[in-house]
Amino acid sequence: MQRDIQEAIDSGIEEWEAKDLEALSRRMPPDFTVLLLDGTTLKREQVLEGMQQDLASSLRIDVDRTYTRIDGLVLMGNETTVCTQQQYVRTLPDRKNGSPHEVITSVRHQEKWVFTKDGWVATRVEEIEQGPTYLDGEPYNPR
């Protein structure tokens, strides 16, 4: 089961690199939600819109350094709670002059996955902790 969920996560990263939002959206059931650290709940449509904006603004996604790893899981019938650690490495254009900058972010999630006829799918992702952000290798605080 853990291997199956990790394979689904890894396929999503490949689809992200390919900027294939259609494939990514097929992995998100209609009731999919994301709970942000500030308490905001995003519905599937809002998540997809944010993903589209992120993909459009990224010059490059470093798939060799981008990952989501499972730290642990608890199985309860056909549902499981999965704890993950994510690192996202991409190149974004400077807002002023368009020059490229590498941005690295990390976050820990608690995710609810459900086994369906199509395999394991995430139905809820909750941000647990934001890690540091790096801009061109240096710590950066966007706030």
Backbone as a ProteinNet text record, in pm:
[ID]
protein_1_A
[PRIMARY]
MQRDIQEAIDSGIEEWEAKDLEALSRRMPPDFTVLLLDGTTLKREQVLEGMQQDLASSLRIDVDRTYTRIDGLVLMGNETTVCTQQQYVRTLPDRKNGSPHEVITSVRHQEKWVFTKDGWVATRVEEIEQGPTYLDGEPYNPR
[TERTIARY]
81.7	0	86.7	187.5	273.7	343.2	387.3	452.8	355.9	230.4	130.1	103.9	94	70.3	192.3	313.2	434.7	444.3	406.5	406.5	308.3	192.1	94	150.3	216.7	279	386.7	472.7	581.7	529.1	421.3	360.7	311	256.4	210.6	324.8	442.1	558.4	600.8	596.5	629.2	528.1	401.2	297.9	316.3	360.3	387.3	500.9	608.5	722.2	677	589.4	538.5	433.1	399.3	296.2	164	132.5	12.6	-98	-163.1	-266.9	-385.7	-413.3	-525	-499.4	-378.3	-344.4	-347.4	-294.4	-296	-438.6	-527.9	-665.7	-740.3	-701	-766.2	-738.3	-632.1	-597.1	-666.3	-747.4	-813.4	-963.8	-1021.1	-1165.8	-1242.6	-1370.9	-1450.1	-1450.5	-1437.9	-1442.1	-1303.5	-1201.4	-1064.1	-1053.5	-982	-959.8	-816.4	-771.4	-643.4	-670.8	-620	-631	-495.5	-489.1	-364.8	-336.1	-212.4	-173.1	-256.5	-298.4	-375.2	-522.7	-560.2	-697.7	-786.2	-737.1	-813.4	-829.1	-950.4	-975.4	-996	-918.9	-931.1	-1002	-1099.9	-1169.3	-1091.3	-1128.9	-1059.4	-1037.2	-1141	-1130.5	-1028	-1025.6	-929.7	-787.1	-771.5	-639.2	-590.2	-677.4	-638.9	-603.8	-678	-647.5	-510	-481.3	-349.9	-238.1	-263.4	-163.4	-136.2	-242.4	-227.7	-142.5	-169.2	-91.5	54.7	78.1	214.4	289.6	224.3	288.8	317.3	224.8	243.8	360.1	382.9	489.1	625.8	630.6	758.1	829.9	956.2	1037.5	1083.9	1111.6	1162.2	1131.1	1100.4	1082.2	1194.4	1271.7	1383.6	1330.4	1289.4	1225.9	1324.9	1454.3	1553.6	1566.7	1528.8	1539.4	1404	1296.3	1161.5	1111.3	1054.4	1006.4	896.4	820.6	730.7	756.3	799.7	831.3	732.9	694	606.5	691.1	655.1	723.7	654.8	526.7	452.5	308.7	240.9	100.7	29.9	-101.5	-187.6	-305.2	-324.2	-431	-554.4	-671.9	-800.3	-898.6	-899.7	-986.8	-938	-1026.1	-987.1	-938.9	-912.5	-860.1	-728.4	-642.7	-517.3	-482.3	-418.1	-363.2	-214.2	-166.3	-27.2	40	154.8	235.3	346.1	360.1	458.6	547.1	664.7	757.6	778.8	757.6	766.3	872.6	950.6	1042.1	1010.6	1002.2	966.4	1073.1	1142.4	1251.9	1211.8	1211.1	1174.2	1248.2	1248.7	1308.9	1196.1	1197.7	1095.6	1161.1	1088.9	1145.4	1136.7	1236.6	1235.2	1118.7	1045.4	928	965.6	1086.4	1128	1189.6	1286.3	1358.2	1351.4	1280.9	1263.6	1380.8	1489	1603.8	1563.3	1620.6	1578.4	1634.9	1552.5	1592.8	1543.9	1631.2	1591.1	1522.6	1406.2	1329.9	1307.9	1338.3	1316.7	1225.8	1115.4	1024.6	1004.2	963.9	933.7	815.3	742.3	623.8	598.2	545.2	499.4	347.8	294.3	149.6	101.2	-24.4	-98.2	-206.8	-211.2	-299.6	-393.5	-515.9	-611.2	-619.3	-591.2	-598.6	-706.8	-777.7	-885.2	-859.4	-882.2	-867.4	-997.7	-988.1	-1104.8	-1085.2	-1181.8	-1169.5	-1051.2	-1006.5	-893.3	-762.1	-765.2	-645	-653	-538.9	-533	-537.7	-623.9	-631	-635.4	-572.1	-576.5	-707.1	-776.2	-900.3	-884.8	-781.4	-759.8	-611	-560.9	-422.2	-425.5	-357.3	-351.9	-206.7	-177.7	-43.4	-21.7	90.2	123.7	233.4	330.9	444	508.7	529.8	605.3	752.5	834.7	978.5	1037.1	1169.2	1233.2	1217.4	1227.8	1230.5	1371.2	1422.7	1554.8	1539.3	1606.6	1610	1755.6	1784.4	1920.8	2017.9	1972.7	2058.9	2067.2	2004.9	2009.3	1872	1868.9	1739.4	1663	1532.5	1448.3	1316.7	1273.8	1145.9	1054.2	958.8	872.5	770.3	760.2	659	705.9
-118.3	0	125.6	132	250.8	268.4	158.6	165.6	218	172.5	218.9	369	417.2	559.5	640.2	592.4	662.9	667.5	559	557.8	661.1	674.4	774.6	915	937.2	1067.1	1096.2	997.6	1016.3	1041.9	975.7	1001.6	1145.3	1194.8	1333.1	1431.8	1400.9	1488.4	1488.8	1373.3	1367.4	1447.4	1437.7	1514.9	1664.2	1697.8	1838.2	1890.5	1812.6	1853.3	1873.8	1786.2	1796.1	1906.8	1970.7	2074.4	2023.5	1896.5	1829.6	1840.3	1954.3	1979.9	1885.1	1846	1753.2	1619.8	1566.9	1440.4	1458.3	1569.9	1596.3	1604.1	1666.1	1683.5	1550.7	1453.7	1322	1251	1291.7	1230.6	1298.8	1399.5	1476.7	1454.9	1382.5	1360.1	1490.8	1492.5	1615.8	1678.9	1598.1	1651.6	1682.7	1685.9	1712	1850.4	1859.7	1988.2	1997.1	2120.6	2149.9	2246.9	2214.1	2301.8	2366.5	2499	2573.1	2599.7	2632.8	2662	2772.3	2870	2982.1	2948	2822	2778.1	2786.1	2842.2	2851.7	2713.9	2680.6	2555.7	2587.9	2521.3	2537.3	2415.1	2440.9	2333.3	2295.9	2186.2	2132	2237.5	2312.3	2411.7	2519.2	2561.4	2663.1	2608.4	2482.3	2419.2	2410.3	2367.8	2356.9	2493.2	2596.1	2731.3	2776	2750.8	2784.3	2706.4	2579.1	2497.7	2552.4	2591.1	2647.2	2773.6	2860.7	2984.9	2954.6	2857.9	2821.6	2763.4	2674.5	2614.7	2719.5	2813.6	2917.7	3009.7	3032	3124.5	3058	2926.5	2856.3	2842.9	2884	2866.2	2721.3	2660.2	2523.2	2462.2	2332.2	2256.2	2153.3	2154.7	2062	1933.3	1841.3	1717.7	1626.5	1643.7	1560.7	1599	1721.8	1767.9	1795.3	1782.7	1797.4	1659.7	1652.8	1522.9	1540.9	1434.4	1418.5	1278.7	1271	1142.7	1112.9	988.5	944.3	920.9	990.5	973.1	868.9	847.5	749.1	744	634.6	622.3	531.4	551.8	471.4	426.1	294.7	237.5	213.3	254.3	230.5	182.9	53.6	-1.1	41.7	104.8	149.2	294.2	350.4	485.8	481.2	577.8	587.7	734.4	761.4	893.8	884.7	972.9	970.2	1101.5	1091.7	1210.1	1219.2	1336.1	1352.8	1474.2	1470.1	1582.3	1615.3	1740.7	1781.7	1889.5	1876.1	1983.2	2013.6	2141.1	2185.4	2282.9	2245.8	2325.6	2370.8	2502.7	2554.3	2684.6	2722.7	2848.5	2942.6	3061.7	3162.6	3288.6	3363.5	3488.9	3599.3	3684.9	3802.8	3891.1	3944.4	4027.7	4157.2	4205.5	4333.6	4317.5	4224.8	4217	4080.1	3984.6	3854	3758.5	3802.1	3713.1	3592.7	3473.5	3351.9	3343.4	3291.4	3269.3	3132.1	3057.6	2928.5	2949.4	2888.1	2895.6	2753	2732.5	2602	2623.4	2551	2554.7	2412.9	2403	2271.9	2284.6	2175	2172.6	2029.2	2015.8	1885.5	1883.5	1769.2	1752.5	1632.6	1637.3	1518.7	1501.1	1385.8	1363.5	1246.8	1257.8	1147.4	1085.1	956.4	881.5	775.1	750	651.7	556.1	426.4	327.5	321.7	344.7	344.7	239.2	227.1	132.2	167.7	294.2	339.7	340.1	286.9	285.9	391.4	421.9	518.2	661.4	744.4	886.9	968.8	1084.3	1176.3	1254.4	1264.5	1341.1	1469.4	1473.1	1591	1602.9	1724.2	1754.2	1868.8	1850	1953.3	1991.9	2121.8	2169.9	2163.3	2102.6	2089	2187.5	2204.7	2292.5	2340.6	2470.6	2527.5	2523.9	2474.7	2477.2	2606.7	2616.7	2738.9	2753.5	2877.8	2909.2	2957.5	2911.4	2954.7	3020	3133	3204.1	3209.4	3143.9	3135	3085.7	2987.3	2923.1	2992.7	3109.3	3185.9	3181.2	3175.4	3180.5	3306.6	3291	3401.3	3398.1	3512	3523	3610.1	3548.8	3625.9	3712.8	3704	3779.9	3917.5
0	0	0	88.4	90.7	-43.6	-102.1	-233	-338.2	-334	-431.2	-417.7	-294.2	-271.8	-315.6	-281.9	-324	-476	-543.6	-690.9	-746	-683	-727.3	-707.2	-593.8	-567.3	-671.2	-697.5	-793.4	-934.5	-972.1	-1103.8	-1112.1	-1001.6	-997.6	-1018	-962.7	-981.7	-1128.1	-1192.9	-1336.2	-1418	-1382.8	-1452.6	-1427.2	-1306.8	-1272.7	-1360.3	-1372.2	-1455.9	-1600.2	-1646.6	-1784.1	-1797.8	-1684.8	-1681.3	-1738.2	-1703.3	-1752.2	-1647.9	-1644.4	-1545.5	-1562.4	-1684.6	-1708.5	-1638.2	-1651.9	-1584.9	-1433.2	-1384.6	-1240.8	-1187.9	-1263.2	-1217	-1209	-1290.4	-1285.1	-1153	-1085.1	-956.1	-839.3	-869.4	-763.8	-771.8	-675.9	-679.8	-660.2	-694.1	-683.9	-544.5	-439.7	-302.9	-246.6	-331	-287.1	-223.6	-109.9	-43.4	7.1	23.8	86.7	200.4	319.6	434.9	456.8	441.9	457.9	605.4	634.7	772.3	836.2	757.4	812.9	835.1	808.3	829.6	707.1	598.6	474.3	411.5	369.9	298.5	151.2	67.4	-77.7	-135.3	-220.3	-289.5	-415.4	-474.6	-592	-700.3	-734.2	-841.4	-806.9	-680.5	-636.8	-640.9	-602.5	-606.3	-750.1	-840.7	-981.7	-1040.3	-1002.8	-1051.5	-1001.8	-876	-820.3	-886.7	-914.8	-983	-1123	-1192.6	-1326.7	-1323.2	-1226.8	-1213.8	-1182.8	-1094.7	-1057.9	-1177.7	-1249.5	-1366.9	-1473.8	-1492.7	-1594.7	-1559.5	-1430.4	-1390.2	-1377.7	-1372.8	-1356.8	-1491	-1492.3	-1612.4	-1623.7	-1508	-1505.6	-1370.1	-1370.1	-1247.1	-1242	-1133.5	-1117.9	-1056.5	-1143.1	-1096.8	-1023.6	-1048.8	-979.7	-832.1	-797.7	-658.7	-594.8	-672.7	-621.7	-579.7	-460.7	-413.7	-310.3	-292	-178	-125.3	0.9	63.2	174.8	184	292.1	416.3	525.3	653.8	740.6	717.8	796.3	750	785.5	750.1	848.4	858.1	942.6	857	845.2	763.6	849.3	796.3	862.9	757.1	728.9	624.1	487.9	410.7	275.6	275.5	396	408	484.1	454.4	528.3	547.9	659.7	686.3	657.4	572.7	527.5	568.1	632	662.2	557.9	496.7	390.7	416.2	355.5	352.2	205.1	168	27.6	10.8	-96.2	-137.8	-282.9	-314.6	-449.1	-496.9	-606.2	-660.7	-800.8	-820.4	-952.7	-978.2	-1106.4	-1147.8	-1187.5	-1125.4	-1151.4	-1207.2	-1290.4	-1341.2	-1236	-1233.8	-1147.4	-1190.4	-1095	-1127.5	-1197.2	-1173.5	-1232.6	-1371.1	-1384.1	-1511.4	-1579.7	-1520.3	-1583.7	-1568	-1501.6	-1485.4	-1399.2	-1427	-1356.9	-1214.5	-1124.9	-986.4	-941.6	-874.8	-820.4	-685.7	-670.1	-545.8	-495.4	-365.9	-302.4	-182.7	-180.1	-66.4	-14.9	111.3	167.7	262.9	274.7	360.1	404.5	524	571.8	562.6	519.7	505.3	584.9	622.6	663.5	558.1	496.3	382.2	409.8	361.1	367.7	228.9	220.2	95.6	109	-2	-4.6	-120.8	-95.5	-202.9	-280.9	-412.9	-501.2	-609.8	-697.2	-809.3	-899.1	-895.4	-975.4	-897.7	-774.5	-692.3	-583.3	-522.4	-412.6	-466.1	-404.4	-438.3	-309.9	-313.9	-200.4	-206.5	-92.9	-88.3	-6.8	78.5	162.9	193.4	180.2	214.9	315.5	427.4	530	553.9	540.7	571.2	721.9	761.6	903.3	942.5	852.1	883	753.7	744.8	632.7	669.8	578.5	599	546.8	547.9	498.4	346.8	301.5	158.8	126.5	12.8	-34.3	-170.2	-187.4	-313.7	-357.4	-469.1	-520.4	-412.4	-335.1	-234.5	-101.1	-87.6	37.1	105.4	239.9	308.7	268.9	252.4	207	284.3	332.4	401	315.9	242.4	152.3	225	354.8	429.8	463.8
[MASK]
+++++++++++++++++++++++++++++++++++++++++++++++++++++++++++++++++++++++++++++++++++++++++++++++++++++++++++++++++++++++++++++++++++++++++++++++

